[in-house]
Amino acid sequence: FLGEINNCLRAMPGSSVYLYTCDTELKFIGKYTAKIPEMVPIYGRGGTSFEPVFKEMLRLRKSDTELNTLVYFTDGECIYPEYKNGELPFKTIWCMDNNVVDAAPFGLTVRVSTD
């Protein structure tokens, strides 16, 4: 997924990315405006909660009104927050493994091959 984020940064010069990992708690990795380093700390393996990420995105959005898209790389195995399409002040894109049966209940679901 870091390679995909770097592709996005290359394709959209001048944009930036806030990078987090989240299982049940949020861990800030860094804010990047160019290439993300090949080695960044990845935390997790403690269950999953999507809610901390959405709370942080809403908090960041108050000071960074250009923050307009949340891209969530996930296996989709979690209870989703109860938002509806158009309710949040940003777009949500869920990047999920091809093996996940259902699409996310809101936002755009994009299938990512893990093969």
All heavy atoms as an XYZ file, in Angstrom:
915
protein
N       0.810     -1.205      0.000
C       0.000      0.000      0.000
C       0.845      1.258      0.000
O       0.428      2.288     -0.512
C      -1.019     -0.011      1.135
C      -0.472      0.294      2.505
C      -0.421      1.596      2.946
C      -0.044     -0.711      3.347
C       0.057      1.891      4.206
C       0.433     -0.424      4.606
C       0.480      0.879      5.039
N       2.060      1.189      0.561
C       2.925      2.373      0.520
C       3.283      2.741     -0.914
O       3.358      3.921     -1.261
C       4.193      2.142      1.347
C       3.989      1.998      2.851
C       5.305      1.665      3.535
C       3.381      3.245      3.443
N       3.492      1.748     -1.764
C       3.760      2.002     -3.175
C       2.597      2.702     -3.841
O       2.788      3.618     -4.654
N       1.373      2.301     -3.517
C       0.188      2.952     -4.087
C       0.086      4.405     -3.633
O      -0.257      5.290     -4.409
C      -1.083      2.186     -3.706
C      -1.185      0.821     -4.343
C      -1.181      0.879     -5.866
O      -1.761      1.818     -6.449
O      -0.581     -0.032     -6.471
N       0.390      4.653     -2.371
C       0.361      6.034     -1.874
C       1.420      6.871     -2.584
O       1.165      8.009     -2.989
C       0.557      6.067     -0.342
C      -0.626      5.369      0.336
C       0.694      7.502      0.152
C      -0.417      5.102      1.812
N       2.608      6.302     -2.765
C       3.664      7.035     -3.489
C       3.240      7.326     -4.924
O       3.532      8.402     -5.451
C       4.982      6.256     -3.448
C       5.702      6.429     -2.129
O       5.577      7.459     -1.480
N       6.446      5.422     -1.727
N       2.549      6.396     -5.572
C       2.044      6.649     -6.924
C       1.079      7.836     -6.927
O       1.114      8.665     -7.835
C       1.349      5.410     -7.491
C       2.315      4.308     -7.843
O       3.506      4.546     -8.057
N       1.820      3.083     -7.891
N       0.238      7.915     -5.931
C      -0.704      9.041     -5.832
C       0.042     10.356     -5.641
O      -0.290     11.362     -6.270
C      -1.675      8.825     -4.681
S      -2.849      7.486     -4.942
N       1.048     10.363     -4.773
C       1.817     11.590     -4.546
C       2.538     12.036     -5.810
O       2.613     13.228     -6.101
C       2.815     11.386     -3.403
C       2.220     11.340     -2.001
C       3.266     10.904     -0.980
C       1.635     12.692     -1.625
N       3.069     11.076     -6.584
C       3.731     11.417     -7.850
C       2.733     11.976     -8.858
O       3.037     12.895     -9.605
C       4.406     10.170     -8.443
C       5.858     10.024     -8.068
C       6.573      8.977     -8.919
N       5.955      7.661     -8.906
C       6.138      6.738     -7.961
N       6.919      6.998     -6.934
N       5.561      5.568     -8.041
N       1.542     11.412     -8.879
C       0.532     11.831     -9.850
C      -0.094     13.178     -9.499
O      -0.647     13.845    -10.371
C      -0.560     10.769     -9.953
N      -0.007     13.580     -8.231
C      -0.633     14.826     -7.794
C       0.381     15.699     -7.055
O       0.333     15.821     -5.834
C      -1.819     14.510     -6.885
C      -2.921     13.746     -7.578
S      -4.315     13.345     -6.514
C      -3.607     12.123     -5.423
N       1.327     16.300     -7.798
C       2.335     17.153     -7.150
C       1.659     18.255     -6.337
O       0.632     18.801     -6.731
C       3.119     17.742     -8.320
C       2.812     16.869     -9.486
C       1.459     16.276     -9.247
N       2.240     18.543     -5.192
C       1.685     19.583     -4.327
C       0.682     19.059     -3.312
O       0.272     19.790     -2.415
N       0.287     17.806     -3.446
C      -0.644     17.248     -2.467
C       0.136     16.644     -1.309
O       1.351     16.480     -1.366
C      -1.554     16.201     -3.118
O      -0.790     15.145     -3.645
N      -0.561     16.349     -0.233
C       0.096     15.751      0.925
C      -0.743     14.607      1.467
O      -1.932     14.494      1.173
C       0.332     16.795      2.020
O      -0.891     17.360      2.429
N      -0.088     13.770      2.269
C      -0.720     12.584      2.839
C      -0.412     12.536      4.328
O       0.741     12.700      4.732
C      -0.174     11.300      2.166
C      -0.621     10.060      2.904
C      -0.578     11.234      0.718
N      -1.446     12.354      5.130
C      -1.261     12.032      6.538
C      -1.322     10.513      6.611
O      -2.302      9.912      6.172
C      -2.392     12.597      7.394
C      -2.444     14.103      7.479
C      -3.134     14.854      6.535
C      -1.828     14.763      8.525
C      -3.197     16.231      6.617
C      -1.887     16.153      8.625
C      -2.578     16.875      7.666
O      -2.640     18.239      7.761
N      -0.311      9.883      7.163
C      -0.257      8.428      7.218
C      -0.424      7.960      8.660
O       0.300      8.406      9.554
C       1.067      7.919      6.648
C       1.270      6.412      6.595
C       0.221      5.746      5.708
C       2.664      6.084      6.100
N      -1.404      7.088      8.870
C      -1.689      6.518     10.181
C      -1.783      5.006     10.051
O      -2.115      4.487      8.988
C      -3.054      6.997     10.699
C      -3.117      8.446     11.052
C      -3.398      9.402     10.095
C      -2.930      8.866     12.362
C      -3.478     10.740     10.420
C      -3.003     10.197     12.702
C      -3.286     11.134     11.731
O      -3.364     12.460     12.056
N      -1.546      4.330     11.157
C      -1.956      2.939     11.284
C      -2.977      2.920     12.411
O      -2.979      3.792     13.285
C      -0.776      1.995     11.620
O      -0.191      2.400     12.852
C       0.253      1.983     10.516
N      -3.866      1.944     12.358
C      -4.891      1.872     13.393
C      -5.336      0.435     13.550
O      -5.639     -0.247     12.567
C      -6.081      2.756     13.018
S      -7.322      2.853     14.327
N      -5.344     -0.038     14.779
C      -6.046     -1.274     15.089
C      -7.205     -0.838     15.981
O      -8.217     -0.414     15.478
C      -5.137     -2.349     15.678
C      -4.219     -1.860     16.791
O      -4.533     -0.842     17.441
O      -3.201     -2.509     17.026
N      -7.044     -0.844     17.290
C      -8.069     -0.253     18.147
C      -7.683      1.158     18.573
O      -8.497      1.885     19.104
C      -8.311     -1.112     19.403
O      -7.074     -1.238     20.114
C      -8.847     -2.484     19.020
N      -6.410      1.524     18.318
C      -5.932      2.864     18.616
C      -5.203      3.423     17.403
O      -4.642      2.686     16.600
C      -4.974      2.834     19.813
C      -5.643      2.410     21.101
C      -4.678      2.408     22.271
O      -3.560      2.958     22.148
O      -5.049      1.855     23.309
N      -5.201      4.726     17.319
C      -4.585      5.421     16.196
C      -3.116      5.700     16.491
O      -2.760      6.099     17.593
C      -5.331      6.739     15.997
C      -5.177      7.460     14.690
C      -5.683      6.629     13.547
C      -5.932      8.778     14.750
N      -2.263      5.491     15.494
C      -0.833      5.780     15.623
C      -0.421      6.623     14.415
O      -0.478      6.159     13.276
C      -0.042      4.478     15.658
C       1.443      4.655     15.781
C       1.834      5.182     17.138
C       3.350      5.218     17.246
N       3.823      5.906     18.393
N      -0.011      7.881     14.664
C       0.426      8.780     13.602
C       1.818      8.373     13.145
O       2.725      8.195     13.958
C       0.434     10.229     14.110
C       0.909     11.233     13.111
C       0.176     11.489     11.962
C       2.077     11.934     13.313
C       0.605     12.430     11.029
C       2.515     12.877     12.402
C       1.769     13.128     11.260
N       2.000      8.213     11.851
C       3.293      7.856     11.284
C       3.999      9.098     10.739
O       5.175      9.295     10.960
C       3.147      6.798     10.159
C       2.383      5.569     10.664
C       4.499      6.414      9.586
C       3.017      4.863     11.832
N       3.266      9.940     10.024
C       3.868     11.158      9.502
C       3.001     11.822      8.455
O       2.024     11.254      7.980
N       3.374     13.046      8.114
C       2.737     13.776      7.016
C       3.773     13.875      5.909
O       4.910     14.296      6.155
C       2.286     15.162      7.451
C       1.597     15.925      6.333
C       1.113     17.289      6.782
C       0.464     18.026      5.639
N       0.025     19.371      6.022
N       3.382     13.495      4.697
C       4.316     13.435      3.576
C       3.784     14.260      2.409
O       2.604     14.233      2.105
C       4.525     11.985      3.133
C       5.047     11.115      4.246
C       4.181     10.398      5.058
C       6.413     11.036      4.502
C       4.659      9.615      6.095
C       6.897     10.248      5.535
C       6.017      9.546      6.337
O       6.494      8.783      7.362
N       4.692     14.992      1.763
C       4.327     15.773      0.581
C       5.053     15.259     -0.649
O       4.805     15.723     -1.747
C       4.655     17.264      0.782
O       6.030     17.379      1.120
C       3.788     17.859      1.871
N       5.948     14.351     -0.458
C       6.656     13.710     -1.569
C       6.628     12.213     -1.299
O       5.622     11.698     -0.843
C       8.074     14.252     -1.681
N       7.699     11.545     -1.549
C       7.735     10.100     -1.398
C       7.745      9.667      0.078
O       8.455     10.233      0.897
C       8.983      9.550     -2.100
C       9.076      8.065     -2.092
C      10.304      7.586     -2.824
C      10.345      6.068     -2.762
N      11.554      5.529     -3.317
N       6.960      8.634      0.369
C       6.986      8.019      1.691
C       8.191      7.085      1.731
O       8.418      6.327      0.787
C       5.685      7.233      1.952
C       4.508      8.207      1.982
C       5.777      6.441      3.250
C       3.166      7.535      2.088
N       8.982      7.125      2.801
C      10.149      6.237      2.877
C       9.753      4.762      2.747
O       8.636      4.382      3.091
C      10.716      6.512      4.266
C      10.136      7.801      4.689
C       8.828      7.945      3.979
N      10.682      3.955      2.245
C      10.401      2.527      2.082
C      10.176      1.829      3.411
O       9.447      0.852      3.483
C      11.537      1.856      1.322
C      11.586      2.255     -0.134
C      12.698      1.553     -0.884
O      13.124      0.460     -0.468
O      13.129      2.107     -1.911
N      10.817      2.294      4.445
C      10.672      1.685      5.760
C       9.992      2.671      6.706
O      10.590      3.650      7.122
C      12.041      1.281      6.328
C      12.774      0.244      5.495
S      11.919     -1.336      5.382
C      12.019     -1.899      7.055
N       8.737      2.430      7.007
C       8.030      3.204      8.019
C       7.498      2.210      9.048
O       7.206      1.067      8.715
C       6.870      4.047      7.429
C       7.388      5.120      6.498
C       5.841      3.185      6.742
N       7.374      2.639     10.301
C       6.862      1.709     11.304
C       5.384      1.418     11.064
O       4.596      2.332     10.830
C       7.070      2.459     12.623
C       7.138      3.894     12.238
C       7.695      3.948     10.847
N       5.033      0.159     11.061
C       3.639     -0.251     10.904
C       3.220     -0.939     12.200
O       3.849     -1.899     12.631
C       3.461     -1.217      9.706
C       3.944     -0.574      8.405
C       2.019     -1.678      9.598
C       3.169      0.631      7.941
N       2.188     -0.406     12.814
C       1.695     -0.938     14.079
C       0.357     -1.613     13.839
O      -0.376     -1.263     12.934
C       1.519      0.198     15.094
C       2.776      0.983     15.326
C       3.031      2.149     14.615
C       3.723      0.538     16.236
C       4.194      2.868     14.822
C       4.895      1.252     16.447
C       5.115      2.416     15.738
O       6.270      3.125     15.942
N       0.020     -2.551     14.693
C      -1.275     -3.190     14.574
C      -1.298     -4.548     15.237
O      -0.496     -4.844     16.100
N      -2.236     -5.346     14.782
C      -2.460     -6.702     15.278
C      -3.168     -6.742     16.622
O      -2.992     -7.654     17.391
C      -1.150     -7.494     15.368
C      -0.409     -7.580     14.067
C      -1.128     -8.531     13.157
N      -0.387     -8.648     11.905
C      -0.966     -8.709     10.735
N      -2.262     -8.678     10.644
N      -0.252     -8.827      9.652
N      -4.005     -5.731     16.902
C      -4.706     -5.728     18.180
C      -6.207     -5.614     18.027
O      -6.861     -4.981     18.820
N      -6.772     -6.189     16.992
C      -8.189     -5.982     16.713
C      -8.332     -4.787     15.791
O      -7.339     -4.184     15.399
N      -9.548     -4.424     15.443
C      -9.746     -3.298     14.532
C     -10.932     -2.461     14.963
O     -11.975     -2.987     15.343
C      -9.990     -3.794     13.087
O      -8.901     -4.617     12.689
C     -10.112     -2.631     12.123
N     -10.759     -1.160     14.899
C     -11.852     -0.206     15.056
C     -11.630      0.890     14.028
O     -10.566      1.518     14.001
C     -11.878      0.386     16.461
O     -12.871      1.387     16.545
N     -12.611      1.126     13.171
C     -12.503      2.180     12.170
C     -12.738      3.570     12.772
O     -12.294      4.575     12.239
C     -13.519      1.964     11.043
C     -13.272      0.737     10.217
C     -14.334     -0.015      9.743
C     -11.993      0.328      9.882
C     -14.126     -1.138      8.951
C     -11.763     -0.795      9.103
C     -12.846     -1.527      8.633
N     -13.453      3.647     13.868
C     -13.896      4.921     14.422
C     -12.759      5.895     14.759
O     -12.881      7.094     14.470
C     -14.772      4.691     15.656
C     -15.556      5.905     16.081
C     -16.509      6.431     15.015
O     -17.163      5.634     14.326
O     -16.607      7.670     14.879
N     -11.615      5.464     15.351
C     -10.561      6.443     15.648
C     -10.057      7.197     14.415
O      -9.734      8.375     14.499
C      -9.437      5.594     16.258
C     -10.119      4.394     16.807
C     -11.267      4.128     15.869
N     -10.021      6.539     13.277
C      -9.552      7.183     12.051
C     -10.533      8.271     11.620
O     -10.134      9.376     11.255
C      -9.348      6.151     10.927
C      -9.018      6.828      9.604
C      -8.270      5.156     11.318
N     -11.820      7.974     11.674
C     -12.816      8.970     11.273
C     -12.837     10.150     12.236
O     -12.966     11.301     11.810
C     -14.192      8.317     11.138
C     -14.309      7.525      9.873
C     -13.917      6.194      9.840
C     -14.749      8.111      8.708
C     -13.986      5.464      8.667
C     -14.821      7.399      7.521
C     -14.433      6.070      7.505
N     -12.684      9.902     13.529
C     -12.616     11.004     14.498
C     -11.412     11.892     14.222
O     -11.509     13.116     14.274
C     -12.557     10.447     15.925
C     -13.877      9.925     16.408
C     -13.769      9.445     17.835
C     -15.121      8.925     18.307
N     -15.059      8.420     19.682
N     -10.270     11.271     13.911
C      -9.063     12.052     13.610
C      -9.235     12.845     12.316
O      -8.829     14.001     12.221
C      -7.845     11.128     13.520
C      -6.562     11.830     13.143
C      -6.036     12.820     14.174
O      -6.650     12.980     15.251
O      -5.006     13.458     13.902
N      -9.832     12.253     11.321
C     -10.052     12.943     10.045
C     -10.962     14.159     10.252
O     -10.702     15.233      9.704
C     -10.651     11.965      9.033
C     -10.819     12.525      7.661
S      -9.237     12.690      6.818
C      -9.818     13.039      5.163
N     -12.007     14.004     11.049
C     -12.890     15.132     11.335
C     -12.146     16.222     12.112
O     -12.339     17.414     11.862
C     -14.122     14.659     12.103
C     -15.109     13.844     11.265
C     -16.114     13.129     12.165
C     -15.824     14.721     10.242
N     -11.261     15.836     13.031
C     -10.461     16.805     13.785
C      -9.510     17.560     12.855
O      -9.429     18.788     12.881
C      -9.670     16.093     14.883
C      -8.914     17.051     15.795
C      -7.938     16.323     16.705
N      -6.780     15.822     15.989
C      -5.748     16.563     15.576
N      -5.738     17.867     15.769
N      -4.724     16.015     14.941
N      -8.797     16.822     11.998
C      -7.858     17.456     11.057
C      -8.564     18.387     10.086
O      -8.042     19.431      9.701
C      -7.102     16.380     10.263
C      -6.035     15.595     10.998
C      -5.551     14.442     10.137
C      -4.880     16.495     11.379
N      -9.740     17.998      9.678
C     -10.502     18.759      8.684
C     -10.833     20.163      9.186
O     -10.956     21.100      8.400
C     -11.772     17.981      8.340
C     -12.672     18.651      7.376
C     -12.250     18.364      5.962
N     -13.376     18.707      5.118
C     -13.340     19.658      4.196
N     -12.241     20.272      3.932
N     -14.401     19.939      3.501
N     -10.949     20.325     10.507
C     -11.245     21.646     11.081
C     -10.139     22.655     10.784
O     -10.413     23.828     10.593
C     -11.454     21.536     12.588
C     -12.735     20.844     12.960
C     -12.866     20.719     14.456
C     -14.128     19.950     14.808
N     -14.245     19.721     16.248
N      -8.878     22.199     10.738
C      -7.768     23.117     10.484
C      -7.213     23.008      9.066
O      -6.479     23.879      8.626
C      -6.640     22.866     11.491
O      -6.155     21.547     11.365
N      -7.553     21.951      8.365
C      -7.052     21.739      6.996
C      -8.243     21.484      6.083
O      -8.598     20.345      5.817
C      -6.068     20.563      6.966
C      -5.379     20.388      5.618
O      -5.790     21.051      4.639
O      -4.450     19.569      5.539
N      -8.856     22.562      5.612
C     -10.080     22.428      4.811
C      -9.815     21.826      3.435
O     -10.745     21.444      2.744
C     -10.796     23.774      4.655
O      -9.889     24.712      4.086
C     -11.299     24.272      5.998
N      -8.543     21.759      3.019
C      -8.224     21.125      1.739
C      -8.140     19.604      1.864
O      -8.038     18.907      0.866
C      -6.919     21.686      1.179
C      -7.054     23.130      0.745
C      -5.819     23.656      0.058
O      -4.937     22.848     -0.293
O      -5.739     24.869     -0.133
N      -8.180     19.108      3.083
C      -8.172     17.673      3.325
C      -9.516     17.128      2.845
O     -10.554     17.401      3.435
C      -7.985     17.422      4.818
C      -7.662     16.025      5.269
C      -6.331     15.567      4.698
C      -7.607     15.978      6.782
N      -9.494     16.391      1.724
C     -10.779     16.056      1.119
C     -11.038     14.575      0.873
O     -12.114     14.221      0.429
C     -10.959     16.829     -0.191
C      -9.868     16.516     -1.193
O      -9.195     15.502     -1.113
N      -9.692     17.402     -2.142
N     -10.067     13.702      1.162
C     -10.286     12.288      0.890
C      -9.591     11.424      1.938
O      -8.436     11.638      2.258
C      -9.745     11.891     -0.498
O     -10.315     12.758     -1.484
C     -10.108     10.459     -0.851
N     -10.326     10.458      2.453
C      -9.768      9.434      3.330
C      -9.654      8.157      2.517
O     -10.648      7.684      1.961
C     -10.685      9.197      4.531
C     -10.383      7.954      5.382
C      -9.004      8.053      6.033
C     -11.458      7.772      6.444
N      -8.445      7.616      2.415
C      -8.234      6.336      1.746
C      -7.872      5.345      2.842
O      -6.860      5.503      3.525
C      -7.112      6.405      0.690
C      -6.914      5.052      0.026
C      -7.425      7.475     -0.349
N      -8.718      4.344      3.016
C      -8.569      3.389      4.105
C      -8.214      2.029      3.515
O      -9.024      1.416      2.842
C      -9.881      3.293      4.891
C      -9.717      2.932      6.334
C     -10.231      3.739      7.338
C      -9.052      1.762      6.710
C     -10.092      3.414      8.669
C      -8.903      1.439      8.040
C      -9.429      2.262      9.015
O      -9.279      1.929     10.331
N      -6.992      1.560      3.764
C      -6.575      0.225      3.352
C      -6.956     -0.728      4.477
O      -6.501     -0.563      5.612
C      -5.062      0.178      3.113
C      -4.632      0.904      1.881
C      -4.416      2.268      1.894
C      -4.429      0.213      0.692
C      -4.015      2.942      0.753
C      -4.029      0.880     -0.458
C      -3.823      2.240     -0.423
N      -7.795     -1.717      4.187
C      -8.317     -2.594      5.228
C      -8.694     -3.949      4.673
O      -8.936     -4.090      3.472
C      -9.553     -1.952      5.900
O     -10.071     -2.833      6.899
C     -10.653     -1.639      4.887
N      -8.784     -4.918      5.559
C      -9.321     -6.219      5.156
C     -10.840     -6.221      5.269
O     -11.501     -7.181      4.903
C      -8.704     -7.360      5.968
C      -8.976     -7.268      7.461
O      -9.793     -6.417      7.886
O      -8.370     -8.044      8.214
N     -11.412     -5.141      5.797
C     -12.858     -5.005      5.886
C     -13.499     -5.772      7.024
O     -14.716     -5.781      7.158
N     -12.701     -6.390      7.865
C     -13.235     -7.209      8.944
C     -13.378     -6.389     10.218
O     -12.525     -6.432     11.097
C     -12.347     -8.428      9.168
C     -12.347     -9.365      7.975
C     -11.499    -10.595      8.201
O     -11.250    -10.964      9.363
O     -11.083    -11.186      7.202
N     -14.460     -5.632     10.284
C     -14.698     -4.770     11.434
C     -16.121     -4.227     11.350
O     -16.750     -4.267     10.288
C     -13.703     -3.614     11.414
S     -13.771     -2.589     12.890
N     -16.598     -3.688     12.442
C     -17.882     -2.991     12.437
C     -17.625     -1.584     11.910
O     -16.736     -0.879     12.388
C     -18.496     -2.944     13.847
C     -18.796     -4.367     14.318
C     -19.747     -2.072     13.869
C     -19.210     -4.452     15.768
N     -18.394     -1.188     10.904
C     -18.207      0.122     10.278
C     -18.883      1.216     11.097
O     -19.915      0.984     11.718
C     -18.806      0.119      8.869
C     -18.003     -0.708      7.899
C     -18.210     -2.086      7.790
C     -17.032     -0.132      7.115
C     -17.458     -2.852      6.910
C     -16.271     -0.885      6.227
C     -16.498     -2.247      6.140
O     -15.743     -2.988      5.278
N     -18.320      2.435     11.063
C     -19.003      3.565     11.696
C     -20.339      3.802     10.976
O     -20.493      3.442      9.813
C     -18.061      4.744     11.471
C     -16.820      4.210     10.875
C     -17.078      2.819     10.423
N     -21.251      4.412     11.667
C     -22.593      4.600     11.104
C     -22.739      5.935     10.397
O     -23.522      6.786     10.801
C     -23.643      4.422     12.199
C     -23.641      3.002     12.731
C     -24.852      2.690     13.571
O     -25.888      3.376     13.421
O     -24.766      1.747     14.363
N     -21.972      6.116      9.333
C     -22.102      7.292      8.482
C     -22.813      6.875      7.203
O     -22.819      5.709      6.835
C     -20.726      7.878      8.127
C     -19.938      8.346      9.326
C     -18.796      7.678      9.732
C     -20.338      9.474     10.040
C     -18.065      8.109     10.837
C     -19.606      9.909     11.144
C     -18.481      9.215     11.531
O     -17.758      9.646     12.613
N     -23.371      7.857      6.524
C     -24.028      7.604      5.240
C     -23.308      8.395      4.154
O     -22.625      9.371      4.442
C     -25.493      8.030      5.307
C     -26.313      7.192      6.276
C     -27.731      7.728      6.357
C     -28.631      6.918      7.245
N     -28.154      6.524      8.518
N     -23.462      7.976      2.909
C     -22.873      8.719      1.792
C     -23.306     10.173      1.852
O     -24.485     10.470      2.047
C     -23.287      8.102      0.450
C     -22.494      6.856      0.141
O     -21.313      6.752      0.443
N     -23.148      5.877     -0.478
N     -22.357     11.087      1.717
C     -22.643     12.519      1.713
C     -22.689     13.148      3.090
O     -22.752     14.368      3.207
N     -22.646     12.369      4.145
C     -22.743     12.905      5.498
C     -21.415     13.501      5.994
O     -21.407     14.451      6.771
C     -23.195     11.793      6.446
C     -23.445     12.227      7.864
C     -23.979     11.099      8.730
O     -24.403     10.057      8.213
O     -23.954     11.276      9.956
N     -20.312     12.953      5.559
C     -18.996     13.418      5.994
C     -18.486     14.539      5.087
O     -18.810     14.565      3.907
C     -18.003     12.244      5.964
C     -18.291     11.127      6.957
C     -17.490      9.874      6.604
C     -17.977     11.580      8.373
N     -17.642     15.442      5.607
C     -17.119     16.536      4.785
C     -15.906     16.135      3.943
O     -15.123     16.984      3.536
C     -16.739     17.597      5.826
C     -16.366     16.799      7.025
C     -17.285     15.593      7.014
N     -15.748     14.856      3.683
C     -14.663     14.323      2.860
C     -15.130     13.029      2.211
O     -16.078     12.397      2.680
C     -13.384     14.087      3.685
C     -13.611     13.289      4.943
C     -13.630     11.901      4.920
C     -13.795     13.929      6.159
C     -13.842     11.164      6.077
C     -14.007     13.202      7.326
C     -14.029     11.822      7.280
N     -14.478     12.657      1.124
C     -14.774     11.391      0.455
C     -14.077     10.267      1.204
O     -13.016     10.465      1.796
C     -14.260     11.404     -0.983
C     -14.909     12.417     -1.866
C     -14.268     12.355     -3.232
C     -14.204     13.754     -3.799
N     -13.228     13.918     -4.832
N     -14.661      9.079      1.154
C     -14.045      7.903      1.750
C     -13.867      6.843      0.670
O     -14.823      6.500     -0.025
C     -14.903      7.328      2.891
O     -15.140      8.357      3.858
C     -14.208      6.142      3.562
N     -12.644      6.364      0.536
C     -12.334      5.282     -0.399
C     -11.793      4.121      0.425
O     -10.815      4.273      1.154
C     -11.300      5.713     -1.453
C     -11.824      6.908     -2.256
C     -10.946      4.540     -2.369
C     -10.795      7.530     -3.178
N     -12.463      2.986      0.328
C     -12.049      1.774      1.037
C     -11.286      0.890      0.056
O     -11.856      0.438     -0.935
C     -13.263      1.003      1.543
C     -14.142      1.777      2.462
C     -15.217      2.537      2.119
C     -14.030      1.864      3.885
N     -15.784      3.093      3.235
C     -15.074      2.687      4.337
C     -13.156      1.317      4.818
C     -15.267      2.982      5.684
C     -13.344      1.601      6.153
C     -14.390      2.427      6.580
N     -10.019      0.643      0.309
C      -9.218     -0.265     -0.513
C      -9.176     -1.601      0.208
O      -8.600     -1.711      1.296
C      -7.806      0.284     -0.707
S      -7.784      1.817     -1.650
N      -9.838     -2.592     -0.401
C      -9.987     -3.887      0.251
C      -9.532     -5.027     -0.627
O      -9.619     -4.959     -1.849
C     -11.455     -4.120      0.616
C     -11.957     -3.249      1.707
S     -13.510     -3.886      2.299
C     -14.564     -2.515      1.956
N      -9.090     -6.062      0.025
C      -8.693     -7.311     -0.603
C      -9.832     -7.846     -1.474
O     -11.004     -7.708     -1.127
C      -8.363     -8.309      0.512
C      -7.815     -9.607      0.014
O      -8.409    -10.206     -0.893
O      -6.785    -10.045      0.555
N      -9.481     -8.456     -2.579
C     -10.482     -9.069     -3.463
C     -11.325    -10.125     -2.771
O     -12.422    -10.445     -3.225
C      -9.792     -9.719     -4.671
C      -9.416     -8.709     -5.713
O     -10.055     -7.683     -5.869
N      -8.346     -8.998     -6.437
N     -10.838    -10.705     -1.686
C     -11.554    -11.791     -1.015
C     -12.677    -11.310     -0.108
O     -13.460    -12.109      0.374
C     -10.564    -12.646     -0.211
C      -9.555    -13.318     -1.118
O      -9.889    -13.782     -2.196
N      -8.313    -13.345     -0.689
N     -12.751    -10.003      0.166
C     -13.832     -9.469      0.985
C     -15.114     -9.519      0.158
O     -15.157     -9.033     -0.972
C     -13.524     -8.016      1.431
C     -14.695     -7.430      2.187
C     -12.258     -7.992      2.266
N     -16.127    -10.114      0.720
C     -17.363    -10.339     -0.036
C     -18.166     -9.056     -0.236
O     -18.559     -8.726     -1.343
C     -18.239    -11.411      0.673
C     -19.557    -11.574     -0.047
C     -17.496    -12.730      0.756
N     -18.417     -8.318      0.825
C     -19.287     -7.148      0.745
C     -18.499     -5.858      0.551
O     -17.376     -5.724      1.021
C     -20.109     -7.016      2.032
C     -21.065     -8.175      2.238
O     -21.562     -8.710      1.225
O     -21.312     -8.550      3.395
N     -19.137     -4.912     -0.107
C     -18.582     -3.565     -0.213
C     -18.846     -2.841      1.102
O     -19.729     -3.221      1.876
C     -19.249     -2.821     -1.369
N     -18.081     -1.793      1.372
C     -18.308     -0.972      2.563
C     -19.687     -0.331      2.467
O     -20.188     -0.074      1.369
C     -17.225      0.091      2.661
N     -20.330     -0.048      3.602
C     -21.689      0.499      3.587
C     -21.783      1.953      3.122
O     -22.873      2.450      2.857
C     -22.153      0.356      5.030
C     -20.905      0.321      5.830
C     -19.870     -0.316      4.951
N     -20.667      2.649      3.021
C     -20.661      4.013      2.500
C     -19.315      4.263      1.845
O     -18.361      3.505      2.030
C     -20.956      5.057      3.598
C     -19.919      5.115      4.680
C     -18.854      5.999      4.596
C     -20.012      4.292      5.799
C     -17.900      6.046      5.596
C     -19.060      4.344      6.810
C     -18.007      5.228      6.708
N     -19.232      5.318      1.064
C     -18.002      5.616      0.344
C     -17.849      4.709     -0.868
O     -18.783      4.005     -1.268
N     -16.664      4.724     -1.435
C     -16.353      3.935     -2.625
C     -15.465      2.767     -2.226
O     -14.444      2.963     -1.564
C     -15.631      4.816     -3.654
C     -15.074      4.128     -4.895
C     -16.204      3.584     -5.764
C     -14.210      5.097     -5.686
N     -15.831      1.555     -2.618
C     -15.012      0.378     -2.346
C     -14.212      0.040     -3.580
O     -14.766     -0.119     -4.671
C     -15.884     -0.832     -1.952
O     -16.629     -0.499     -0.764
C     -15.036     -2.060     -1.687
N     -12.892     -0.035     -3.419
C     -11.984     -0.390     -4.505
C     -11.317     -1.707     -4.126
O     -10.790     -1.855     -3.020
C     -10.914      0.711     -4.714
C      -9.898      0.293     -5.769
C     -11.556      2.028     -5.069
N     -11.363     -2.666     -5.017
C     -10.751     -3.973     -4.756
C      -9.268     -3.929     -5.122
O      -8.886     -3.437     -6.173
C     -11.446     -5.066     -5.566
C     -12.920     -5.181     -5.281
C     -13.170     -5.541     -3.850
N     -14.605     -5.603     -3.587
C     -15.117     -6.058     -2.499
N     -14.345     -6.490     -1.524
N     -16.414     -6.084     -2.313
N      -8.447     -4.450     -4.217
C      -6.997     -4.475     -4.401
C      -6.550     -5.929     -4.414
O      -6.851     -6.673     -3.480
C      -6.282     -3.703     -3.277
C      -4.781     -3.776     -3.447
C      -6.764     -2.264     -3.226
N      -5.844     -6.323     -5.447
C      -5.343     -7.693     -5.531
C      -4.189     -7.867     -4.561
O      -3.270     -7.041     -4.507
C      -4.886     -7.999     -6.951
O      -4.298     -9.290     -6.977
N      -4.224     -8.929     -3.794
C      -3.117     -9.248     -2.888
C      -2.278    -10.386     -3.422
O      -1.409    -10.901     -2.741
C      -3.641     -9.609     -1.484
O      -4.567    -10.700     -1.609
C      -4.326     -8.427     -0.846
N      -2.529    -10.786     -4.654
C      -1.758    -11.876     -5.279
C      -0.428    -11.372     -5.801
O      -0.252    -10.284     -6.203
C      -2.539    -12.490     -6.439
C      -3.815    -13.156     -5.948
O      -3.838    -13.624     -4.800
O      -4.791    -13.199     -6.720
